């Protein structure tokens, strides 16, 4: 977590609006490329929900949770039991569900939720709905206004038609069904730009079910706050002048991950230089090389030589840091003398392959974006380095 979260007030206001729903018509998706601060923002929303009397459950969604419908059901029951384990099950409900033996002090522990689940006839969706409705019946008499199911890395969820397993569709079906019954269980999902198209592909009604909040780079003002506010304390050994702050803002592109990465390096250098009586400066070249090695190189290594040629063409596009089309890539390749021209079909095929390794994302409107922020700058640096070692012909 950063010492100070800058520039996310609009997103927090939108979340507060959704918390005010009496009937859940909109769930929330926080989406954006890696490095924009989705996970940090999600963690920041939790105290807002608790302050508004909502319970909060959730975790990272691993690919294991998406293997089968039973797995996603177990994930939901496990997470829910954390906040329900001390909630007593009313006697009438105990009898109605057919529990036997000592039931006077029966609580909604994980074992109880599983028992309700296994005793309910029908498909996994039917069982899960019964558990959630039973939990709501108990919580409605408590102070809780509802339950937030918050899941990070939700792009890992997938259906598996070849195995007759549809965990993603199950999740959407179950929550839409219980929300229609005025049960205030809300989904808050965070994920890469592939998340929302995947949800809509699984169930077309997902387009109406979610409020999508796009997380992007911070403004210059917010970036300056993110850099400056944590070191305003008089006891902080590091002080940055406007020139240094502007340098960090420019290097980071306003992306929170890079702001933190660069500031850590800057703080270490400034402390060391100050101790020996030297005037510190932001070591731009050194930090850039470290970023290239620590952040970009591993992703770059996933691409083939021909894919790198295509990425090099993309890096020449005027709007390469935002969105671009296949046509723009094809036209740019025709002007690029350093590589062979790409046909539309070839570009489409290679972009699909780059999507699979996470270097490129495709949105629902057929446009593409680079998979991580500032990747175009890294690519241009790689191309410049390669040119230095080309023999003169």
N, C-alpha and C positions, 0 to 999 in steps of 0.2 A: 504493500500500500504506500502511495506517495504521502509525504507529510502534509500536503495540501492539494485538494482536488480542485482544479481550476476549469472554468468554462463549461460546466455541465448543468447549469441551472435549468435550462429549458427542458432537458431530459428528465430531471427530477420533478419539475412541475407537471410534466405529462404523466409521470408515474403516480403522483398524488391525485391527479384527476381520475385515473383508472381505479385507485383505491376507493373513490367515492361512489362507485357503481353499486346500486342495490341489486340489480340483476347483471351478471357478467355478460356483456355483449362484446367486449374487447379484451383480449389478452395482449401481452406485450412481447415484442421481439426487439432485442438490441443487436444490431448487426453491423459489421464493418470488417475491414482487413485486420490482420494481426498488427499489434502495436498501437491501436487507437484507444485502448483502455476499456474494453468491454467488461472484462472481469472485475476491474477496480470499480467501475460504475455499478455493476451488479451488487458488489459488496456494500457499496454506499447506499443502495436502495433498501437494504435489509432494516437498518434502524428506523427508516421512514415508515416502513410497513408496521413494525412493532409498535411505534409511537401511535399509529392509527388503529391499534388493537387487532392487527392481523397476525396470525401465526405464520412462521416462515420455515419451510423445509426445502431440501434440495442438495445437490452436489454436482460434480462434473459428470457428464454423460459419456461414459466410455463406450467403445464399440461392443463390449461384452453385453451391455444392457440392451443392445439392439439385435442380438442374435435371434431371439425368439419372443413371442408374445408373453410367455411365462416369465422370461427374464425382465421385461419392462414392468410387468405386474409386480414382481418381487421387489424391483427397485422402488416403485411407488409406495408399496406397503412398508418397506424398510424405512424410508424417509419419513413417512407419515407417522409411524409409531414413535418417533423421537418426541413429538409434541403431544401425542395422545396417550402415552403409557400411564399417565396419572389420572386420566379421565375415566370415571366410573361408568359402567354400562348399566342403564336402568333395568330393574327387575323384569318389567313387562317385555322389554326388548330382548333380554336374556332368554325368557321363556319362548318368545316368538321365534327366536333363531335356533331353538332346540338344544341349548346347552344343558349338560347334565352335571350332577355332582354339586360341589360348593360354588355358589354363584353370587353370594352376598357381596363379595368384595372384588368382583370381576372388573378389570380395567381393560382399556383398549391398548394392551401391549401388542408387540409384534405377534406373539403366539395367538392372541385372541383374534387379531385381524386375519391371520392365516386360517384360523378355524372357521371364521365366517366365510372366508373365500372358498375353502374346500367343501363346506357344507352347502354352498349355493349351486343349484343345478345350472347347466347351460354352458355357453362358451366362455372364454377368458374374459371377454368384454362384459358379459352378464355378471360374472362373479365379482369383477372389479367395481362395477357400478353399485352392486349391493353393499360392498364394503364401504365405499365412499358415502353412500346414502346413510348407512348406519352410523358412521363417524359424524356426519353432519347433524343427524338427529340428536346426538349427544352434545356436540359443540354448540348447537343453537341455543342451549340453555345456559351456556357459559358466557363469559365476557367477550370471547373472540368474535370478531366481525366476519372473519373468513380465514382461508389458508392460501398462502402463496406457495406454489410449487415452482421453485427457481432452479433452472438447469443451465449450466455453462457447457460450452462445446457441443451444443445440441445438433450441430451439423453431422455429428456421428450417427444420428438416428437414421435408419433405413428400413425399407420393406424388402423382403426376400421372396419374391413370387415363385422362384424356382424351388423353394423349400416350403411353400405354403405358409409362410410366416410373415405377418404384417404388423410388427410392433409400432411403427410410426403411425399407420392408419388407426390402429387400436387406440393410441394415446389421444389422437384428435377426435375420434368417435366418442370415446368415453367422456371427455371433458365437454364436448358440445352437448351431449345428452344430459349430463348432470347440471350443467349451467342453465339449460332450458327449464329445469325444475327449481330454479331460484336457489341453487346450492352455490354458495360463494367460494368456490375453489378456482383460483386463477393461475394460469400458466405465465411464467416470465422466462423466456428462452433467450439465450445469447449464442451467437455463432457467426461463422464466416458468411460472406455474401451468398454462398450456395444454400443456406438454410431455408430462406423463405420460398425460393423456387421449388425446393424439394418438398416442402409442406404442401404447396399448392398442387404439385404433381400427384401427391398421395391422395389428397382430398381437396377438390376444387373449392369447397366451402371455407377452407382455411384462409382464403383471400379476404373474407368478411369477418373472420374470427379473430384476427390479430391487428394490432396497431404496430406498424413497423417503424422503429426509430433508427435512423441511419447515423452511426457514430463515425465522425471523420476527424480530421486534424483540428487542433485548436487554432483560434484566431491569434494574431500577433499579440494582442493585449492579454489574452488568457495565457498564452505561452510565457509571456514576461512574468505574469503572476505565479505561474507554476515554478518558474526558476527563482524568483525573488522572495516570495513569501516565506518559504522554509528557512531562509538565512537572515530574516529580519531580526531575529533574537540577538540581543547585544552580546551574548556569550558565544555566538557562533564565530569560529575562527576564520571563516571565509567571507570576504566581501567582493562583490562583482560590480564593476562600473558599467555604464551603459554600453560601451563598446563590447565588453565581454558578453553581456546579456544578449545583445543583438547578434553576436557571432553564434551563440548557442541556438538562438531562435532560427537563424538561417540554416545552420547545419542540420537541425532536427526536423525542419519542415513543419513544425507544430505538432508532431506526433508524440504522444506522452511517453511511449517506450523509449524513443530516442532521446527525449529530454532527460529522462532519468539516467540513461546509459551515459550520455555525454556529461551531465552534471557530476556524476560520480567520478569520472576521470578528471574533470576540471577541478573538483574539490581536492582530490589527492595531490594534483600538481601544485595548486595554489598553496596548500598547507606546507608542502615540502620546500617550495621556493621561498615562502615567507620566512620559514625557520632559519634559512641560511642567508637572509638579507637580500635576496634577489627579487627583482620585479617580475611578478608572474604574468603570464599571458595564456590564452587558450591555445593549446597545441593542436591546431586543426588537422594537420597532416597525420600526426601520430594517432589521434582519435579516429580519423577516417579509416586508416589502415586496420585498426583494431576492430572497428565495426565491420569492415569487409571480411575479416577473418572470423570473428565470433558470430556474426548474424547472417551475412549474405552467402558466404562461401559454401556452407552446407547445403543450402537450397540450390545454388548454382550448379553444384556437382551432380544434381539429379537430372540435368538436361544433357542431351546429345549435342554433338557439334552442329548438326543441321538445325536443331531447335535453338541453339545459341545464335545462329545466323538470323533466325526469325525474330528472336528477342532483341537482337541488335537493331533490326529494322523498326521494331515497335518503339525502341528507345529514341528513335529519331522523330517520332510523331510529335506534333505540337502539343497534343492533349494526352500524351502517353501516361501521365500521372493520374488521369481521371478515367475516361472511357474512350474506347476506340472500336472500330468496326473492321470486319474482314476486308471490305473494299478499301479502306484507308491503308491497311497493311499491304495489300496487293499493289496499290498505286505507289506506295513508298518504296517497295522492293524493286519496282521497275526503274526507279531513279537511283537506286543504290548500286554503285558499280563494284562494291567490294564483295558482293555475294550474288548467287544465282537468283533469278526472279522466281517468285512464288505465284502459282496459279491459285484461283479462288478455292478449288477443291483441296489442293495441297495445304494451303493456309488453314482451311477449316479442320482438316485432319490433324495437323500439328498443334493447333490451338486446343483441340480436344485432348490430345496427349499431355499438353502442358497443364491443362485443368486437372488431370488425374494426379499429377505430382504437386499440385498446389502453387505452381508458379503463375498461373493465370486463373481468373474466375470469369464465368459467364453469367450475365444477369438474365432476367425474364424477357428482356426486349431485344435479345440477340446481340447485345454489345458486350465487350470484354473489358476487364481491368487487370492490371498486374497484381499478383497475389500478395505482395507485401509492399508497404510504403517505401519510397526512395529507391526501389529496385532499378528504375531506369537510370538513375545517377550511377549506381554501382556498375550496371552493364556498360555505360559509356566509359567508365574508368577502365573496365576490362578491355574494351575495344582499343582504347588509347594505348594501353600497355602492350597489347598484341601488335599494334602498328610499329612500336619502337623496335621490335625484334624481327620485323619482316626484312628480308634482304632487298637491297636496292637493285631493281631490274632496269 
